[in-house]
Amino acid sequence: MSKSQVLSVEKNNRRVIDDAAFVIRSWNWKETSLLVEFFTLKHGKVLAVAKGAKRPGSHFRGLLTEFSPLRIGYYGQNEVKTLSRAQWMGGFFNLEGEAIFSGFYLNELLVRLLPREDTFEGLFGSYVQTLKNLAQRDTNHEVSLRTFELDLLESLGYGLPDTGQDWYWDGEELKPCNERRVISERHILIEHAMIDRLRQRDLRLKETQTFAKMLLREMITHYAGDKPLNTRRILQELRRV
C-alpha cells in the first residue's frame, strides 16, 4: 500500500479521542441504541450512534442529555460515527421556564443551519456563554438570543457588512443601498449606525433589540429553509395561552 493510500485510510477511519461537546438532539435507533447529534469544540456538528445506550448497564446511560457539558470520543469513516466514550465534565446549565425553550431553540438552529464536521470554535464559545446567560434569571435572555443569532450568521458567512453605508435585506440576501436600487416595502432597510451597533453586539437600546429580532428572524427563516422552526412556534403558542 502506498503512503497516499495509508493516509487516505487513516483519514477515513479517523478516531477522535477527546473533544468537548454538547448534545443538541437525540432519537431512538434500533431497540437499545441512540442516534445523537453533538455540537463539539474541535469538529463542529457530529452525528454518532451510541450503541446500547438504552440498556440499564450502559456507560452512556444518563449522560447523553442536553445542556450538560461532556467530553466524547468517536470513530468511523461514514457520516454516522460510532460513539466510543462520553464523560460528564461536571456541572450543567439549569434552564427553567421559557429558558428551556430558548435552549432548545439554540439547538434547533445548530441542527438546521450548521454543516457537519466543520470547525466553529468561536461559535461553540458563544453557545456556552448563551447557555450560562439563559440559566441566570437576572440577565436579558432576549439580548442573549440575539447575540447568539448574530454570532451564528457571522460564523456561517452571512454576517453584516462593515462598509460604513446603509444596506437592506431583500428577502434572500443583504445588498448595499445606492441610487440605482429601489427599496420596496418588502425590504428591510438597515442604516449604517444600526449595522455598527449589531456588529459590536451593542443591544442596550430597546429599539436595537426590536429591530434585531425582526431582521434576524427574516434572515434565519430564509437560511433555515421552508420548514418552520418548531421551538419558535411552540414558544409563540405558549405566550398566547
C-alpha positions as CSV (number, residue, x, y, z in Angstrom):
1,M,0.0,0.0,0.0
2,S,1.4,3.4,-1.0
3,K,1.8,6.3,1.5
4,S,-1.1,8.2,0.0
5,Q,-3.3,5.1,0.4
6,V,-2.3,4.7,4.0
7,L,-3.1,8.4,4.7
8,S,-6.4,8.0,3.0
9,V,-7.3,5.0,5.1
10,E,-6.3,6.8,8.3
11,K,-8.4,9.9,7.4
12,N,-11.4,7.8,6.6
13,N,-11.1,5.8,9.8
14,R,-10.3,8.9,11.9
15,R,-10.6,8.3,15.6
16,V,-11.3,11.3,17.8
17,I,-10.2,10.5,21.4
18,D,-11.3,13.6,23.3
19,D,-13.5,16.6,22.4
20,A,-15.7,18.9,24.4
21,A,-19.3,18.5,23.3
22,F,-23.0,19.1,24.0
23,V,-25.9,17.0,22.9
24,I,-28.2,19.1,20.5
25,R,-30.6,16.3,19.7
26,S,-31.1,12.5,20.0
27,W,-33.5,9.9,18.9
28,N,-34.0,6.1,19.2
29,W,-32.1,3.8,16.9
30,K,-33.0,0.2,16.8
31,E,-34.0,-1.4,20.2
32,T,-31.2,-0.4,22.5
33,S,-29.3,2.4,20.9
34,L,-29.5,6.1,20.3
35,L,-28.5,8.4,17.4
36,V,-27.0,11.5,18.9
37,E,-26.1,14.8,17.3
38,F,-23.4,16.7,19.1
39,F,-22.0,20.2,18.8
40,T,-18.3,19.8,19.5
41,L,-15.5,22.3,20.1
42,K,-13.0,21.0,17.6
43,H,-15.1,19.2,15.0
44,G,-18.4,21.1,14.9
45,K,-21.6,19.2,14.4
46,V,-21.1,15.4,14.6
47,L,-23.7,12.6,14.3
48,A,-22.9,9.4,16.2
49,V,-24.6,6.2,17.2
50,A,-24.4,5.3,20.9
51,K,-24.7,1.6,20.8
52,G,-26.6,0.0,23.7
53,A,-27.2,3.4,25.3
54,K,-30.7,2.4,26.5
55,R,-29.6,-0.7,28.3
56,P,-29.6,-0.4,32.1
57,G,-25.9,-1.2,32.4
58,S,-24.7,1.1,29.6
59,H,-21.9,3.5,30.5
60,F,-23.7,6.1,28.3
61,R,-26.9,5.9,30.3
62,G,-28.0,9.2,31.8
63,L,-25.1,11.1,30.2
64,L,-26.5,12.0,26.7
65,T,-28.8,14.8,27.7
66,E,-29.0,18.4,26.5
67,F,-27.2,21.3,28.3
68,S,-24.7,19.1,30.1
69,P,-21.0,19.6,29.2
70,L,-19.4,16.4,28.0
71,R,-16.1,15.1,26.7
72,I,-16.6,12.5,24.0
73,G,-14.7,10.1,21.7
74,Y,-15.8,8.5,18.5
75,Y,-14.6,6.9,15.3
76,G,-15.8,5.9,11.8
77,Q,-15.4,6.6,8.2
78,N,-19.1,7.4,7.3
79,E,-21.2,10.4,8.2
80,V,-22.6,8.5,11.2
81,K,-19.8,7.8,13.6
82,T,-19.7,5.3,16.5
83,L,-19.5,6.9,19.9
84,S,-16.8,5.2,22.0
85,R,-16.8,7.3,25.2
86,A,-18.8,10.1,26.9
87,Q,-17.7,11.6,30.2
88,W,-19.6,14.3,32.1
89,M,-17.3,17.3,32.8
90,G,-19.3,18.3,35.9
91,G,-22.0,20.9,36.2
92,F,-24.9,21.6,33.9
93,F,-27.0,24.6,32.8
94,N,-30.2,24.6,34.8
95,L,-32.7,26.2,32.4
96,E,-36.2,26.9,33.8
97,G,-39.4,28.1,32.3
98,E,-39.1,29.9,28.9
99,A,-35.3,29.5,29.1
100,I,-35.7,25.8,28.4
101,F,-37.4,26.5,25.1
102,S,-34.7,29.1,24.4
103,G,-32.1,26.5,24.9
104,F,-33.8,24.1,22.6
105,Y,-34.2,26.9,20.1
106,L,-30.4,27.3,20.1
107,N,-30.0,23.6,19.5
108,E,-32.6,23.6,16.6
109,L,-30.6,26.5,15.0
110,L,-27.4,24.4,15.1
111,V,-29.2,21.3,13.7
112,R,-30.8,23.2,10.9
113,L,-28.0,25.6,9.9
114,L,-24.6,24.1,10.7
115,P,-22.9,21.8,8.2
116,R,-21.5,18.6,9.7
117,E,-17.8,18.3,10.7
118,D,-16.8,21.9,10.1
119,T,-15.0,23.6,13.0
120,F,-16.8,26.5,14.7
121,E,-14.7,27.1,17.9
122,G,-15.8,30.7,18.3
123,L,-19.5,29.7,17.9
124,F,-19.0,27.0,20.5
125,G,-17.8,29.6,22.9
126,S,-20.8,31.7,22.1
127,Y,-23.1,28.8,22.7
128,V,-21.7,28.1,26.1
129,Q,-21.9,31.7,27.1
130,T,-25.5,31.9,25.9
131,L,-26.5,28.8,28.0
132,K,-24.8,30.5,31.0
133,N,-26.9,33.6,30.4
134,L,-30.1,31.7,30.0
135,A,-29.5,29.9,33.3
136,Q,-29.4,33.2,35.1
137,R,-32.7,34.9,35.8
138,D,-31.2,38.4,36.1
139,T,-29.9,38.5,32.5
140,N,-31.8,39.7,29.5
141,H,-32.5,36.5,27.7
142,E,-33.7,38.3,24.5
143,V,-30.3,40.1,24.2
144,S,-28.5,36.7,24.7
145,L,-30.5,35.1,21.9
146,R,-30.0,38.0,19.5
147,T,-26.3,37.9,20.3
148,F,-26.1,34.2,19.5
149,E,-28.1,34.6,16.3
150,L,-25.6,37.3,15.1
151,D,-22.7,35.1,16.0
152,L,-24.2,32.1,14.2
153,L,-24.9,34.0,11.0
154,E,-21.4,35.6,11.1
155,S,-19.8,32.2,11.6
156,L,-21.7,30.9,8.5
157,G,-20.5,33.8,6.4
158,Y,-23.9,35.7,6.5
159,G,-22.8,38.4,8.9
160,L,-23.5,42.1,8.5
161,P,-21.0,44.1,6.3
162,D,-18.6,46.6,7.6
163,T,-18.7,49.3,4.9
164,G,-20.0,52.5,6.6
165,Q,-23.1,52.7,4.4
166,D,-26.8,51.7,4.6
167,W,-27.8,48.2,3.4
168,Y,-31.0,46.3,3.0
169,W,-32.3,42.8,3.2
170,D,-34.3,41.8,0.1
171,G,-35.6,38.5,1.5
172,E,-32.7,36.4,0.2
173,E,-29.5,38.4,0.8
174,L,-28.0,41.7,2.0
175,K,-27.4,44.4,-0.6
176,P,-25.9,47.9,-0.4
177,C,-28.2,50.8,-0.9
178,N,-27.4,53.0,-3.9
179,E,-29.3,55.3,-6.3
180,R,-29.9,52.6,-8.8
181,R,-31.7,50.2,-6.5
182,V,-35.2,50.9,-5.3
183,I,-36.0,49.6,-1.9
184,S,-39.6,48.3,-1.7
185,E,-41.8,48.0,1.3
186,R,-41.0,44.3,1.4
187,H,-37.3,45.0,2.1
188,I,-35.7,45.8,5.4
189,L,-33.5,48.9,5.4
190,I,-30.5,48.7,7.8
191,E,-28.9,52.0,8.5
192,H,-25.2,52.0,8.9
193,A,-25.5,53.2,12.5
194,M,-27.7,50.1,13.3
195,I,-25.2,47.9,11.4
196,D,-22.4,49.2,13.7
197,R,-24.4,48.5,16.8
198,L,-25.3,45.0,15.7
199,R,-21.7,44.2,14.7
200,Q,-20.5,45.4,18.1
201,R,-23.3,43.4,19.8
202,D,-24.4,46.6,21.4
203,L,-28.0,45.7,22.2
204,R,-28.6,48.0,25.1
205,L,-31.3,50.1,23.4
206,K,-34.8,48.6,23.2
207,E,-35.2,49.9,19.6
208,T,-32.0,48.0,18.7
209,Q,-33.3,44.8,20.3
210,T,-36.7,45.1,18.4
211,F,-35.0,45.8,15.1
212,A,-32.5,42.9,15.6
213,K,-35.3,40.5,16.4
214,M,-37.2,41.4,13.2
215,L,-34.2,41.3,10.9
216,L,-32.6,38.1,12.3
217,R,-36.0,36.3,12.2
218,E,-36.2,37.1,8.5
219,M,-32.6,36.0,7.8
220,I,-32.8,32.8,9.8
221,T,-36.1,31.8,8.3
222,H,-34.6,32.2,4.8
223,Y,-31.4,30.3,5.6
224,A,-33.2,27.5,7.6
225,G,-35.4,26.7,4.6
226,D,-39.1,26.3,4.1
227,K,-39.8,24.2,7.2
228,P,-40.7,26.4,10.2
229,L,-38.6,26.3,13.4
230,N,-40.6,24.1,15.9
231,T,-39.2,25.7,19.0
232,R,-40.1,29.2,17.8
233,R,-43.7,28.1,17.0
234,I,-44.1,26.3,20.4
235,L,-42.9,29.3,22.4
236,Q,-45.2,31.7,20.5
237,E,-48.2,29.4,21.2
238,L,-47.3,29.2,24.9
239,R,-47.1,33.0,25.2
240,R,-50.6,33.3,23.7
241,V,-52.1,31.0,26.3
